[in-house]
Amino acid sequence: MKNLSLVSFLMMLLVFAGCAQKNPEVVDDVNTTDEAADETADSSTEETVTNTIEDANKIYFEYDSYSVTDEMKEKLKAAVLLINKAPGIILEGNADERGSDEYNQALALKRAKSVQDALIAEGAEASKIDAPISLGELNPVCEEQTEDCYAKNRRVEIKIK
């Protein structure tokens, strides 16, 4: 049941992410079938879909911030419908490795709490959301010392119970 809820949650977010306005595709009458180009396009599309599914349950934050950005609020709006159908969720706050352990624990908890508040403001049932937890810098998804990597670690993960 948990897997079905998680898959449903991820698919709903994928659907909402796919609704973004796209540039129209220009079709030529010239028939150019280049297998290498097709494989590259298929690979690129597959990578985009994979990244979207993996990030569907993650809310990202700016450096040293616990404010939910407008872009992330859009992700949360899409998540509310699924959260209300789920048995419950857990919000896990995370931080990058910069800063002291104590500071990162507090910041990650503030991030999880701000996501909880934003979800409730968008209509999520408060009773379905467990008390937010902080993992601080203990659960990195990336360990390189680059800004891109740090950005991936500044997140709250929404997990279905």
Buried (B, 14 or more C-beta within 10 A) or exposed (E): EEEEBBEBBBEBBBEBBEEEEEEEEEEEEEEEEEEEEEEEEEEEEEEEEEEBBEBBBBBBBEEEEBEBEEEBBEBBBBBBBBBEBBEBBBBBBBBBBBBEEEBBBBBBBBBBBBBBBBBBEBEBBEEBBBEBEBBBBEBBEEEEEEEEBBBBBBBBBBBBE
